[in-house]
């Protein structure tokens, strides 16, 4: 009897112990879940990235997560067929996952589903289909400035590339607010779009490996556009290669070719060894111990004869340029190239951004041929942003401006926690010397190798470049062709670079890059309101007004448009803040079409990546 009582007591203790453990586990899970939710709710939401107009380039929004509870599913085939219509996943893949995880209580099917699509799906009330919420990063304008912006992973705090990575900590800083600060860039979306559009045509024609376009306001150093091709859609970043996602404007090292001749001219004019009025004979070929340099026309050696310095620049004469620079000591040449910022990072983005410094060996590391290759832009390398900065010295009367891409950082309550300021370095070049260089660049466009860049509406000056690509075995038959241009020519406000890298020998800077620069500048004149040349009445042609010049008293219907098309229609005249939500095609707008513009404070456009 006592033994039986002992067994009962022991069994009761065992049951109590099991219940205690189970209840403790439940309590722990409840506490843990509450703690996780509280930490999630306290986590700072990643701040948006905007352009100088306040147009949103990247934002964080609530997204849906779709999951399946297999025990609740009545008909797997029917469920898969219906769900596949809304979540961008094949019906067969949904079924595969269902049968793979059918023994589970619940499994995650798709993250970061568009809320609009998820709402439509949940309206069907399909048994076993569930919805939850998380945050996702959205790029409303798709591939616009994508190589600059970069992207984040599925976890909105996991920045992987570009501005997103370089300013990751800034965008996640709370400043006492639930959302991180707004990062305003110097980029102008309207100008960025025009540059990418102009660059694309030459990219397709030339079959270049990559292309870069840059456009900067000279007095402030603000980058108004930074374009890369190929580009990508950061909303679907994992579908693209590293080459397609790279920001080559700061990473590409290339030999600039003849665009550097205007920098060499500035160095020559500032040298005490310069002989004004001297003429230099071009026989078509310049021989030195380890090789030779030629002047070519239509693929054949061409002798220019006797040329002044102005004519050397206009005709882009290699032999003449080498002879003109012969009396500049190599130490002086190197020192002044460094003063132009060559061989150094611009610092446009924080350390670790991937910006490279180019390659500019010091005189003690030169080989015999270096002295002859430098004047024609070979034997050293630059990055596109580096060359743009150096060229801006010519338009800025000798001041080396530091290019910048971030304009300001503003907290959610409107406090500016950082404002970028213009920074310049002094160089050894005098305004009078640089005015002469600008006059030579005008000759290039008016009657030289850059004639295709000329535009009646405005005074463009510039220089073409066709740099031979090098390899481990020497120079190849592939080229980097470019055009560096400024306007207005007398007192330049803007400088731009068009570059096509790794093209065949049939292309040159004057035939490929120069006309692209002209087309780009022509397209942005209504946006930047640059002063135009004046002509007699018979010189003008009647053309329809650019979309950005049209005025409207009522809000247009944006539905069915892309974000870029909407920006084009809004142009510069509505002057209303625009906010995008989602990506893809606009399906809804607030206020509705037809609303008087005077009553509109803000335009909100909702985009959807699927046609539902």
Phi, psi and omega in degrees: 000314179296323178296319179296317179298321179298318179296319180296316180297317179298319179295320180296318178297318180298314180298317180298319179297316179298315179297321179297316178297315181297313180295323177297320179296317179298315180299319179297316181295320178297314180297316180297316179298318179297318180297319180296316181294321180294319179293324179294320182290332180276345181295133181292132177283133183302132181288161181278161172246130183231161176271184184294338179273352185090011177282129184286126178257332178209136179213161176252128179225161179289133179234165183260150172242129181254129179229166182235134171255097188306322182297336183270346184287128181272313183226102183302318182295315179297315181300313180298319181297319182286315183295323183299337180290341190243344189240016177056049177217136182295146179303318181296323180291322177297316179296320180300316180291324180300311182288334177289323185247019187293344178275355180272158175289325186200143172219149180282128181260313185208130176263161173053050175276138179304134183300321180297316179294320180296320179297317178298319179296315183290338176297337180285342178052051179283125181303133177090353179261123185235157182232138173227182185231150173205179178260147175221155178266133183234140177243094190301328184265015176063240186276002180298120179056025186298320183293336174279313183294320186077210184195166173242162178283190180298327172280117188296353177259359184261081182284134187246333185208163167064205178306322180304316180283317184295329180244030183302310182295324179296314183293338180259359179288130188280324186050033179078010181243156179290340181242144178294169184288164176272130179257109180267126178266165175281348182299140171252115186301325181292318178289320178302315180298316180296321180293316179297321180295315180293320182295326185298319184299312179292329179297316180289320182293318187273345185056040178294153177290324178203163178218148180225138173230135179227145179214124187228144171278114190298311185299327185255342184078009181286125177279116181271338178203140177219104187247143177227141171225138001290160176237192186204168176261110182294346174290341181225047190302329185286358177270359187239156180277168178298325179296321180289335183265353187288145174266087186287347177297333179245350186251332187289125171259122180213157176276119193286343180069214193288349174300333182287346182297330178288328175290319178297324179295319177299319178296317181296314182295334180271358183271140176294346180270002181289135179248098182301141175081356182291145177250145184238134183272127174253114177265003181096347183208138177237115183263141171220176191308316188256011179166204180205159176236139183240159165256130184242147170218123184055037176082001182239154178300134184226128178265121181278343184082208181275128183228144168281171178299320179299318181288328176300315179291316181300317183269354182055052184278118181292310183299315179299321181294319179297315181294323180295329184267001186301325186269003175273117181304146184296328178294319178293318179300312181296315182300319182282331173295320176294324178296334177277000178089005180288141182083005180229145174296147179281337183075020181298331177233160184299163176305136181095002181285344183099001177295132179259165186256002184076196182215111180223090182296143175289157184308325181292346179254008180287151168259175185301324184281344184305317183302331184264337182274326182306314183299339180251016173078029176235162179087354173215165182229155179228170167256158179304316181293329179292315179294321178300315180298315181298316181294330181297337178301324180295323180273350186248024177053037173099355179269130178267104182276144177273117179295144179222150184240339178258129183266310179198163177237124187233131179287169183297332180269010172094006179277129176276112181267347176203134176233122179283148182234154179293133178231134181227154173245149178276140177239168181278012185262137184263149182306319181296321178296318183286332174296323177296320178297318179297322178296323176294321178294330176293321178297324178302317183279325183283323186212011183245214186288346182254025183302329182291350179269351185294145182219128181298327188289335186208154183276099179262135173238156182180187179210136177273162177210137175224093185263129180288136179281140180252158176222182181299334183261004180124195181280145185253185176262024176250152189223156167251113184251142188206168172216129174250125186225155178222158174197159343298149191298323184290312178228083188299134175257332186229147174228141181221156178228132172242126183224130172242120187258137175066063176245168181283168184292352179286348183253149176220166181301323182288331183265339183248304186282322183299311179295331176293319178298316179301313181298318180297310182299317179301323184284338184258357181304319177295337183278315184270350178056044179289145178297132183262159172293155176251140182224168173292159187304324185291348181278345184272146174246146178276121180230150175297149181292144176298146180308325182285351179263349180285144178248150180218146179263345181235152182291127180290170174268111183269353186298136182091351181268162169275171178299320181295317178299322178295318178298321178298318181289320179294317177055215184255358189267329180292323177052046178240142175299140180239134177236131178254146175228120182091189179217157180112235184252140180289126179242350182206148178218151175225128355292169182289163177304144178092352178294131177304131184301326182296340179267356185268125175262323182210142177254126177246124181242127181257128183244153180222135183275356181234148176269096185255000000 
